[in-house]
Amino acid sequence: MKAMVLAAGLGTRLRPLTDDRPKALVELAGRTLLEITLERLRSFGVRDVIVNTHHFAEMVEAYLAAHHNFGMRIEISHEEILLDTGGGLKKAAWFLRDSDEPFFLHNVDVLSNIDLAAMARFHAEHNALATLAVQSRATSRPLLFDAASQLSGRINKDGERELSRPAAQTEELAFAGIHVLSPRIFDLLTEDGIFPIIPAYLRLAATGEKILAFRADGAYWRDLGKPESVQQAVRDLASGLIA
């Protein structure tokens, strides 16, 4: 499988750690977030990766070159302006759509031990367009899934329920920032320019496309978007909570 690592963000929540480097090169127990993400993907058989860049882009390229791309084929998708998750994904279509095989889309600033192989199998077995790793935990903007694990809506920033498709009953689940996608997604992304991917998923779910939840409730997961989260992850590694 191929993968895209979303690493172009400014990392403003991580300041002062990102005052002189991109968030992808923030270190966690002596390893960068980018190294951790790439090596995790490689452990699940990924050998071809595209990384999007913007903030301190030249540092990311130099870092990868100095580490011989960690033994992987790595391409760069540089964004002169930040394109958000959907726009960044669409810009990288040239790299990701050249086969029928699904690919991973992985935020660089999440740490987890979610079973990516099981997630990929789930995606294939259900012939999904997109599979989202989710957990039952507190979050400010949960997604809503029906009894068949199909994306049906979300809770917006104002705390209101937005249903994109009819559902008798829904469950609020937190998205983990890890996706498995069919390359067919690129034929269906009518959005252009700067756009987030979640509203696109909601639009596609409304048309009957399978945007499914992969439950990862028992897995370790941490958002590394703030300095205190990075510090807690260091403690978690030291305690053996995650390898």
N, C-alpha and C positions, 0 to 999 in steps of 0.2 A: 504493500500500500504506500501511497504518497501521503504527504501531510503539508499543511500550511501552519506556520506559527505566527500568531498575531503579536507583533512586537513593536508596532510603530507609535504607540501612544506616548504622550509627553511625560507620563508618570508624575503628574503634579501632586497626587496624594502621597507619593513616596518622598517628597522633599523633606530634609535636605539631601537624601541619598542620591537623588537624581539631578543635583545641581551641576555636576560635572560629568555625567554619564547617562546613557539611556536606561530605562528600567530593565531592559533585557540583560544589562551587565551589572546590575545590583547583585551583590554576593550574599549567599546564604551558606554559612559554615564553610567558607572557602571556595564555593562553587557559584558560578553565575546562574541566574534564573534561566538564561538561554541554554547553558550547558545542561542543566537539570532536565529541561524540557526535551532537548534533542536526544539525550541519552535515554530518557524514558521512552520516547518514540522508537528509537533504534532497538531497544530491548523487546519491542513488539513487532519487529521485522520491517520497520519503516527505513528505507534507504534514500529516498528522494524527497527533499523538503524545500519549500519556498518560504522565506522569511520576509515579512514586510517591514520597512524601515521609514523613518522620518527624522525624529529627534536624534542628533548625534549619529547619523547614519554611517558616517565614515568609520566611527569607532566599532560598530558592529561588524562591518566588512573586514576591518583589520584584525579584529578578534577572531573571526572565523578562519581567516587565512593563516593566522599564527597557530591555530589549533588544527590545521589541515582538515577543516570542516567536520571534525570529529568522525572521520572515516565515512562520511556520507556525501551524496551529491546535493549541494545546497545552492539554490539560486536566490537572488535578492529581488524583491519588488519594491522599488523606492517610490515613496509618495511625496511629491512636492508639497501637496496640501493633504492633511489627514482626511482619509476617505471613509472613516468609521468601518465597522465590521463588514457590512454588506458591500460597500464600495471597494474596500480593500480586497475582499474575496473575489469580486468580479474582475478587478484589475489583474488578478493572478490566474484568470481562467486559462490563459495560454499554456500554463504549466500543468494544470490539474485536470483538464478535460480531454486529454489525448488518449484515454482508454475508458473502458466501461467500469473499471474497478473503483469502488468507493474510496474516499480519502478522509483523513482526520483534519479537523480544524481545531487548533488548541491555543488558548490564551497563554502567553509567556509568564503571566503573573499569577498562576495558580499552581499549588503543590498538592498532589493527590497520589493515592495508590489504587485508583479506579482501574478495574480490569479492562484494558482497552481491547484485548482479544475477544473477550466475551461481548463487549459492546459492538464490535465489528460483526460478530456472528449474529447477534440479535438484529442488527440492521439488515443483514443479508437474508436472514430467515423470514423477516417480515416485509421484505421488498420495499423498504421505506425510502422516501426521498431524503429525509433528514432524521437523524437520531440524536437526541440531546441527553447528555448525562445529567441526571437530576437527583436531588435528595430531599427528604422530608426534614427540613430545618428552617430556622427563622431567616427571613430575607426581606428586604424592603420592597422588592418588586417580584413577587412570585408569578410563575406561569400557571395556567389552569389546564389540567388534563382530565379527560373523561374516563369512564370505566375501562375503555379499550386502550388507554394510554395515549390517546390522540390529543395533540395540542388543540385546545378549544378557546383559549383566551388568555388574559393576563389581568393582574391588578396594576393599574397605572400609577403614576407618581403622586396622584391625588388620593390614592387609596380606593379608587372606584373599580368595580369589575367591568371588564370589557370582553364580551364574548364575540368571537369571530365565527363561530358555528354553533348550532343548537346542541345542547348537552343537558340531559336531565339532572346530572350530578357531576360536579367537578371537584378535583383535589388540588390544593395549592402546593406547588413544589418549587424548590430553589434550583435554578440552573447553575451548573458547575463550570461553565466556560469551555466545555469539550464537546465537539460535534463529530458525527460521522455523516458524510454527505455523498449522495450519488452525483456524478458529473452532470446528470440531467438537470440539476439545479440551474445550470447556466443558461439553459434554454427557457427557463421560466422566470428568471430575474429581470423583470421589465423596468425595475428602478435603475436610475443612472446617477452618476456623480457621487456625492456624499450621502450615504444612507446606512442606518443600522440594519442588521440582519433579522432581528426578532419581528419587527413589523412585517417584513417580507414573508417570514414563516407564517405569521398569522393570516396574511392574505392568501397564501397558498393552501393553508389548512382549510380555509373557507371554501375553496374550490374542490375539496375532497382529496388533496394530496396527503400522503402519510407523513406527518411530522410527529414522531413518536418519542415517548419518554423511556430512557433506559435507567431503571432504578439502581442507584448506587448508595443506598442508605447506610450500609455497614462500612463503607470505605472512608479512609482518611481524606479530608479535603480542607484546604485553607486558601483564602484569597490573600495574596501577598501585596495588596495595593497600598498598604500603610506601613511605616517603619515599625510600629508596635506588632503588626502581624508577622513581619520578618523576624523580629526578636522572638516571638512565640514559636515560630516554626523552627528556629535554632534550638530552642528548648525541647521541642517535640522530637527533633532528630537526636539530640543528646540523650533523651530518655528512652529512645527506642520505639516511640509511638509510631514513627514511620521510618523505614529504612532509606 
